[in-house]
Amino acid sequence: MAETETRTPDPASKPEPVPPPRLFETQHTGVFNGTEVDYRAVAGEQHLLDEKGKPRAAIFSVAYLMDGVDDPARRPVTFLFNGGPGSASLWLHMGNMGPKRVAVPSDATSAGAPPYAVVDNPLCPLDVTDLVFIDPVGTGYSRAVGEGKEEDFWGMDQDGESVAQFIRDWLTKHRRWASPKYVGGESYGTTRAVIVADKVNGNFRGVTLNGLLLVSTILDFHTARFNRGNVLPEVAFLPTYAATALYHGKIKPAPRDAASFLRRVRDFALTDYATALLMGQRLPVKRRRQVAQDLARYTGLSPEYLERVRLRLEPARVRKEMLRDRGLTFGRFDTRYTGRDLDDVGAEPENDASAYAIDGAYVAAVMDHLTRTLKVEMDQTYHVIRREALEKWDWLGKRPPGTFNWPTAPNVAPTLARMLREQPGLRVLVANGIYDLATPFFAVENTLATNDIPADRVEMTYYEAGHMMYVHEPSLEALNADIRRFVAPWIS
């Protein structure tokens, strides 16, 4: 038998050269808001270069660009991404703002098995703005290349810097520096949007934005961190529990006006409920029982259960308990959706009914759209969600010299407040789903109120659906009408 020669890798050997970016361009025509638009779709990669001019990442995006524009300086461009962190941008792309969308049941029932309906989206705002859907590194087809590593991009500052660099380079490549510019994100993408807005403009980088579009917003993560001693989440989540209980018929008698009912819940959350939580063991027994009775009227949960959990309501427990008598759980992203577990005695649901009801439809739709409609041919896996990115995410980021890395939760709201002070032309649209238990509307309201953010610069809108409010057709129509008006305020 011949001996096998073993070769030791040469440490001085050069890495394989990075292939040039792959681009796929197609021509299309669509009718948006009653206007016929000829446009081209440019799907593909854009390299991010390091300080030596070497590629360190290939970011994949899909841009929809209107043809025949006389003056690009007058044509807005909107950059969009989803959240996670670790999610590709398929949700906003195929659910809300793209020229095609996947139609799922509007009544919070399952999308079932394929085939799924990928339909024209006349609500897409392509009549008033060009659209660029971005997949951050490690999501979609985006990846590290050359000597770059994906972990180098998995953190608040690192991720924000890479997306900001992508936007600056894209504006240069497409000669769009003079255009009105908007940045929009969903969920963690709203956090990213604030970071990116700061990074594209700061240190004389000069990309001044006209607006931020924040869909299902989280800016201060203290409002979602259910740690003992932190009462902010319970206060912030209570109105969403109440809206959910009302939707599922657990409020008896049902109030005549839902908006007035939710205003009363907000007031109760900020006063009696917050005080009771802060008093903790100091709260007199009689007062505890009264607060439990009030909570029961607003949530449909029994006073006995509320006393057993010490008045503290964590989302997973509530999702299992509220409809336990019906053998149902409800969703986290959209509490209108219901599901069934193996049994009815667990403390928490087995899964999120609002996720598994529609995720197959969205993934199938984006892959079909990319490969058949946009003619994209890539030789790697399309990553819808990268749990590895979430697990390795750097939440602390850069700290000022001399500060300690105390355990904390990120809060980008002060950054947003500073940008609004410094940039008088910057406006913000915050879109909220009433049945969103991932980023509750009252948490956002509290964040804006307690971080000195001027209310006259922020427009708050509300929709009768959840985190992805666009799965509900009336909310989709209302949301896109609000977006079109936001990016093109000259339209009546």
C-alpha positions in Angstrom: 0.0 0.0 0.0 1.4 3.4 -1.0 2.0 5.9 1.8 -0.2 8.9 1.8 1.6 12.2 1.7 0.6 14.6 4.5 0.9 18.2 3.8 1.1 20.9 6.4 -0.8 24.0 5.5 1.5 27.0 4.7 0.6 29.7 7.2 1.8 32.3 4.7 -0.5 31.0 2.0 -3.0 33.5 0.7 -6.7 32.9 1.2 -8.8 32.2 -1.8 -9.8 35.3 -3.7 -13.2 36.6 -3.0 -15.4 36.3 -6.2 -17.0 39.5 -7.4 -20.5 40.4 -6.2 -23.3 38.6 -7.9 -26.2 40.7 -9.3 -29.5 39.8 -10.9 -31.6 42.5 -12.6 -35.1 42.1 -14.0 -37.7 44.5 -15.4 -41.3 44.7 -14.2 -44.5 46.8 -14.3 -47.0 47.1 -11.5 -49.9 49.3 -10.4 -49.4 50.9 -7.0 -52.0 53.1 -5.4 -53.6 53.4 -8.8 -50.4 54.5 -10.6 -48.7 52.3 -13.2 -45.0 52.0 -12.5 -42.2 50.6 -14.6 -39.4 49.5 -12.4 -36.4 47.3 -12.2 -35.5 44.9 -9.4 -31.8 44.6 -8.6 -31.2 41.6 -6.3 -27.7 40.6 -5.3 -24.6 41.3 -3.3 -22.6 44.4 -2.3 -19.2 44.0 -0.7 -18.2 45.8 2.5 -14.6 46.7 2.4 -12.2 46.9 5.3 -9.7 49.8 5.8 -7.3 48.1 3.3 -9.9 47.9 0.6 -10.4 44.1 1.0 -13.9 42.6 1.1 -15.0 41.5 4.5 -18.7 40.8 3.9 -21.1 40.4 1.1 -24.5 41.9 1.9 -27.5 40.7 -0.1 -30.3 43.1 -0.8 -33.3 43.5 -3.1 -33.8 47.0 -4.5 -37.0 48.1 -6.5 -36.2 51.2 -8.5 -38.7 53.2 -10.5 -37.7 53.7 -14.2 -37.9 57.0 -16.0 -37.3 59.2 -13.0 -36.5 62.7 -14.3 -34.7 64.0 -11.1 -33.5 61.3 -8.7 -32.8 64.0 -6.2 -36.6 64.4 -5.8 -37.2 60.6 -5.5 -37.2 59.2 -2.0 -35.4 55.9 -1.2 -36.4 53.8 1.8 -34.0 51.2 3.3 -35.7 48.3 5.2 -34.8 45.4 7.3 -36.3 43.0 9.9 -35.0 42.2 13.3 -34.3 39.2 15.4 -31.5 39.9 15.7 -30.7 37.2 13.2 -33.7 37.6 10.9 -33.7 38.2 7.1 -35.9 40.9 5.7 -38.5 38.5 4.1 -41.3 39.5 6.5 -41.5 43.2 5.5 -40.6 42.3 1.9 -43.2 39.6 1.3 -45.8 40.7 3.8 -46.1 44.4 3.6 -44.0 46.7 1.4 -42.8 44.6 -1.5 -44.5 44.7 -5.0 -45.5 41.1 -4.4 -46.8 39.7 -1.1 -48.0 36.4 0.3 -51.7 36.4 1.1 -52.4 34.5 4.4 -55.7 34.3 6.2 -56.7 37.7 7.7 -58.7 36.1 10.6 -55.7 34.7 12.5 -56.1 31.1 11.2 -53.3 28.9 9.8 -52.0 29.4 6.3 -52.0 25.7 5.9 -50.1 23.8 3.3 -48.9 25.0 -0.1 -49.6 26.2 -2.7 -49.6 29.7 -1.1 -51.0 32.8 -2.9 -48.2 35.2 -3.9 -50.2 38.1 -5.3 -49.6 41.6 -6.6 -49.4 44.2 -3.9 -51.1 47.4 -5.0 -50.5 48.8 -1.5 -46.7 48.8 -2.1 -45.5 52.4 -1.9 -43.3 52.1 -5.0 -45.3 54.9 -6.6 -43.7 57.3 -4.1 -40.4 55.8 -3.0 -37.8 53.4 -4.2 -37.3 50.4 -1.8 -34.2 48.5 -0.7 -34.7 45.4 1.5 -31.4 44.5 3.3 -30.4 41.2 4.9 -27.7 41.9 7.6 -24.6 39.7 7.7 -25.5 36.1 8.6 -29.1 36.3 7.4 -30.6 35.6 4.0 -27.8 35.2 1.5 -25.6 37.8 3.3 -22.3 36.4 4.7 -18.8 37.2 5.8 -16.1 36.8 3.1 -12.4 36.9 2.9 -10.8 37.3 6.3 -14.1 38.4 7.9 -16.1 36.3 10.3 -19.8 36.4 10.9 -19.3 36.9 14.6 -17.5 40.2 13.8 -20.9 41.5 12.8 -23.1 40.1 15.5 -23.5 42.9 18.0 -25.4 46.1 18.3 -22.6 48.4 17.2 -21.0 46.0 14.8 -24.3 45.2 13.0 -25.3 48.9 13.0 -22.0 49.9 11.5 -22.1 47.3 8.8 -25.7 48.3 7.7 -24.7 52.0 7.8 -21.7 51.3 5.6 -23.9 49.4 3.2 -26.3 52.4 2.9 -23.5 54.9 2.4 -21.9 52.7 -0.3 -25.3 52.1 -2.0 -26.0 55.8 -2.2 -22.7 56.3 -3.8 -23.0 53.4 -6.3 -26.6 54.5 -7.3 -25.8 58.2 -7.2 -28.6 58.9 -4.7 -27.0 61.1 -2.1 -29.3 64.0 -2.9 -32.5 61.9 -2.5 -34.8 62.1 0.5 -33.9 59.1 2.6 -35.8 56.9 5.0 -34.7 54.0 7.2 -37.3 51.5 8.5 -37.2 48.3 10.6 -39.4 45.9 12.3 -39.0 44.6 15.9 -35.2 44.5 16.7 -35.0 46.2 13.3 -36.4 49.3 15.1 -33.4 49.2 17.5 -31.1 48.8 14.5 -32.8 51.7 12.7 -32.0 54.1 15.4 -28.4 52.9 15.6 -28.0 53.0 11.8 -29.5 56.5 11.6 -26.9 57.7 14.2 -24.0 56.0 12.4 -24.8 57.2 8.9 -24.9 60.8 10.0 -22.4 61.1 12.9 -18.7 62.0 12.6 -19.4 64.0 9.5 -20.6 61.0 7.5 -23.4 63.3 6.3 -26.3 61.0 5.5 -29.1 63.1 7.0 -32.4 61.1 7.1 -35.9 62.5 6.5 -37.5 59.9 8.6 -37.5 56.6 10.6 -40.2 54.1 10.1 -40.5 51.9 13.2 -42.8 48.9 13.0 -43.4 47.0 16.2 -40.9 49.0 18.2 -38.5 48.2 21.0 -36.0 50.8 22.0 -35.5 50.2 25.7 -35.1 46.5 26.6 -35.7 47.1 30.2 -39.4 47.1 29.3 -39.2 43.5 28.2 -36.8 42.0 30.8 -38.9 40.1 33.3 -36.4 40.1 36.1 -37.4 40.1 39.8 -37.2 43.7 41.0 -38.0 45.2 37.6 -41.7 46.1 37.4 -41.5 47.9 34.1 -42.5 44.9 31.9 -45.6 44.0 33.9 -46.8 47.6 33.7 -46.0 47.8 30.0 -47.6 44.5 29.0 -50.9 44.8 30.9 -52.8 46.8 28.2 -51.9 44.1 25.7 -53.2 41.4 28.0 -56.4 43.4 28.4 -56.8 43.8 24.6 -56.3 40.1 24.2 -58.8 39.2 26.9 -61.3 41.5 25.2 -60.7 39.9 21.8 -61.2 36.4 23.1 -64.4 37.3 25.0 -62.9 37.0 28.5 -64.1 40.5 29.7 -67.6 40.2 31.1 -69.5 42.4 30.5 -67.7 43.6 27.4 -67.1 47.3 27.3 -69.0 49.3 24.7 -65.9 51.2 23.5 -62.6 49.3 23.3 -60.4 52.4 23.1 -61.9 53.9 26.3 -61.4 50.5 28.0 -57.7 50.4 27.1 -57.3 54.0 28.3 -58.6 52.9 31.7 -56.2 49.9 31.7 -53.3 52.3 30.9 -54.3 54.5 33.9 -54.6 51.5 36.2 -51.2 50.1 35.1 -49.5 53.4 35.8 -51.1 54.0 39.2 -52.6 51.2 41.3 -50.8 48.3 39.6 -47.4 49.9 39.4 -47.7 51.0 43.1 -48.7 47.5 44.2 -45.8 45.9 42.3 -43.3 48.4 43.8 -44.6 47.8 47.3 -44.2 44.1 47.0 -44.4 42.4 50.4 -45.2 45.8 52.0 -48.6 45.8 50.3 -51.4 45.2 52.8 -53.4 42.0 52.2 -56.7 43.8 51.7 -55.1 46.1 49.1 -53.5 43.1 47.3 -56.9 41.4 47.0 -58.4 44.6 45.6 -55.7 44.9 43.0 -56.1 41.3 42.1 -59.9 41.9 41.7 -59.2 44.9 39.4 -56.6 42.9 37.4 -59.1 40.1 37.0 -61.6 42.5 35.4 -59.0 43.7 33.0 -57.5 40.3 32.0 -60.1 37.6 32.5 -57.8 35.8 34.8 -59.1 34.6 38.2 -58.3 36.7 41.3 -57.0 33.5 42.9 -54.5 32.9 40.2 -53.4 36.5 40.3 -52.7 36.3 44.0 -50.8 33.1 43.6 -48.5 34.7 41.0 -48.1 37.7 43.4 -49.8 40.0 40.8 -46.9 39.5 38.4 -47.8 38.5 34.9 -45.2 37.0 32.6 -46.2 36.6 29.0 -45.6 32.9 28.6 -47.7 32.1 31.6 -50.5 34.3 30.6 -50.5 32.8 27.1 -51.1 29.4 28.7 -53.5 30.5 31.5 -56.0 32.9 29.9 -57.7 30.4 27.7 -56.8 27.2 29.7 -60.5 26.5 30.3 -60.9 26.2 26.5 -57.8 24.0 26.1 -56.1 26.8 24.0 -53.0 28.9 24.1 -52.5 32.1 22.2 -49.6 33.6 20.2 -46.8 35.8 21.3 -46.3 37.8 18.0 -50.1 38.0 17.6 -52.4 37.1 20.4 -55.4 36.6 18.1 -53.9 33.3 17.0 -54.7 30.2 19.1 -53.1 26.8 19.4 -53.4 23.5 21.3 -50.7 21.8 23.4 -50.3 18.2 24.2 -52.1 18.8 27.5 -53.7 21.7 29.5 -51.7 21.5 32.7 -48.3 23.1 31.7 -47.2 26.4 32.9 -46.2 27.7 29.4 -47.2 27.0 25.8 -45.2 24.5 23.8 -44.8 26.9 20.9 -46.0 30.2 19.4 -49.2 29.7 17.5 -48.8 33.0 15.6 -45.4 31.8 14.3 -46.1 28.3 13.1 -49.4 29.4 11.5 -47.7 31.5 8.8 -43.9 31.0 8.8 -44.0 28.2 6.1 -46.0 30.5 3.8 -43.5 33.4 4.1 -40.4 31.2 3.6 -42.0 29.5 0.5 -43.1 32.8 -0.9 -39.7 34.6 -0.6 -37.8 31.6 -2.1 -40.3 31.4 -5.0 -40.1 35.2 -5.5 -36.3 35.3 -5.5 -35.7 32.2 -7.6 -38.5 32.5 -10.2 -39.5 36.1 -10.4 -36.2 37.8 -9.7 -34.1 35.0 -11.3 -31.7 34.8 -8.4 -29.2 32.0 -8.5 -27.1 31.6 -5.4 -25.1 28.6 -4.3 -25.6 28.9 -0.6 -28.4 28.5 2.0 -30.9 31.3 2.5 -31.0 31.8 6.3 -34.4 32.9 7.4 -33.6 33.1 11.2 -30.1 32.6 12.6 -30.5 31.5 16.2 -26.7 31.4 16.4 -26.6 35.1 15.8 -29.0 35.8 18.7 -27.1 33.4 21.0 -23.8 35.2 20.3 -25.1 38.7 20.0 -23.0 41.4 21.7 -25.6 43.5 23.5 -23.1 45.8 25.4 -21.3 47.3 22.4 -18.8 50.1 22.7 -18.6 51.7 26.1 -17.2 55.1 26.9 -13.7 55.0 28.4 -13.7 54.5 32.2 -17.2 53.0 32.4 -17.9 49.6 33.9 -19.7 46.9 32.0 -22.5 46.5 34.6 -25.2 44.0 33.6 -27.8 46.1 31.9 -30.4 46.1 29.1 -29.8 48.2 26.0 -31.7 51.4 25.5 -31.3 53.4 22.3 -34.1 55.9 23.1 -31.7 58.5 24.4 -29.9 58.3 21.0 -33.2 58.9 19.2 -33.9 61.9 21.5 -30.5 63.4 20.7 -31.0 62.9 16.9 -34.3 64.6 17.1 -32.7 67.5 18.9 -29.9 67.8 16.4 -31.8 67.1 13.2 -35.0 69.3 12.9 -36.0 67.7 9.7 -36.1 64.1 11.1 -39.6 62.6 11.7 -40.6 59.3 13.2 -43.5 57.0 12.5 -44.2 54.3 15.1 -46.6 51.6 14.0 -48.1 49.5 16.8 -50.1 46.3 16.8 -52.7 46.1 19.6 -52.3 42.4 19.9 -48.5 42.4 19.8 -47.0 40.6 22.9 -43.5 40.7 21.7 -43.2 44.6 21.5 -46.3 45.9 23.3 -47.6 49.3 22.4 -47.7 50.6 26.0 -44.0 49.8 26.4 -43.3 52.0 23.5 -45.5 54.8 24.8 -43.7 54.6 28.2 -40.3 54.6 26.5 -41.1 57.7 24.5 -42.5 59.5 27.5 -39.6 58.8 29.8 -36.7 59.5 27.5 -37.4 63.2 26.6 -38.5 62.4 23.0 -40.6 65.3 21.7 -44.1 64.0 21.1 -44.7 66.5 18.2 -41.9 64.8 16.2 -43.3 61.2 16.5 -46.5 59.9 15.0 -48.0 56.9 16.7 -50.4 54.6 14.8 -52.3 51.6 16.0 -53.7 48.5 14.2 -56.1 45.7 15.1 -53.5 43.0 14.7 -50.2 41.9 16.2 -46.4 42.2 15.7 -46.8 41.6 11.9 -49.9 43.7 11.7 -49.9 43.4 7.9 -51.1 39.7 8.1 -54.5 41.4 8.8 -55.8 42.9 5.5 -57.5 46.0 7.0 -54.4 46.7 9.0 -52.2 46.2 5.9 -54.3 48.8 4.1 -54.1 51.3 6.9 -50.4 50.8 7.6 -49.4 51.2 4.0 -51.6 54.3 3.6 -49.8 55.7 6.7 -46.3 54.8 5.3 -47.1 56.3 1.9 -48.2 59.6 3.6 -45.1 59.5 5.8 -42.5 59.1 3.0 -44.4 61.5 0.7 -46.0 64.1 2.9 -46.8 66.3 -0.1 -49.5 63.8 -1.1 -52.9 64.7 0.3 
